Amino acid sequence: YPQVAEQIGLDLRALGWLTAPVGDLRRGFDMGAYREEIGSMIHAELDYEREAGLLRKFASWTMDWAGLVLPEVVDEFSTRRVLTTTWIAGQRLTETRTWSEDHRRTAAETILKLFLTGTFQWRCIHADPHPGNYRFQLSDGVAGVGLLDFGCVKEIPAGLASGLAGLIGDTIAGV
């Protein structure tokens, strides 16, 4: 969309104006930092060269993973303003309800593995896990998960990753 970046800037300024009256109702919540983070991520979503690089990075990290399918960047049709990738066929999340328990478990384990490995090993996660960014596949009796849209990828600070690991460890230990 032409001038989408400029329009988003206007929308974010409007969001700041609209949230100003409720700022005091949320004591301890930094609405300014929240708006800044939202704005930063929206602008990152519009950087298609960055997104292509992140898709390639995730592909290199997961190349040996069974059951995870990522699209490939089509360089000859991608530019700073357009990202073209290969198509990933598959079903929507709701359709997995008809799958066997084993197939559903395999798909869930793939998604969980992606999140946990991203958080604790790569310290980088796909941060847009809505149902439209997943394609679920059954091929030759094997469940697979296709993951789309790498525009919203977030780095996890080391302190947050170690804090989460400690929280999980303490919970498992009953501390």
Secondary structure, 3 states (H helix, E strand, C coil): CCCHHHHHHHHHHHHHHHHHHHHHHCCCCCHHHHHHHHHHHHHHHCCHHHHHHHHHHHHHHHCCCCCEECCCECHHHCCCCCCCECCCCCECHHHHHHCCHHHHHHHHHHHHHHHHHHHHHHCEEECCCCHHHEEEEEECCEEEEEECCCCCEEECCHHHHHHHHHHHHHHHHCC
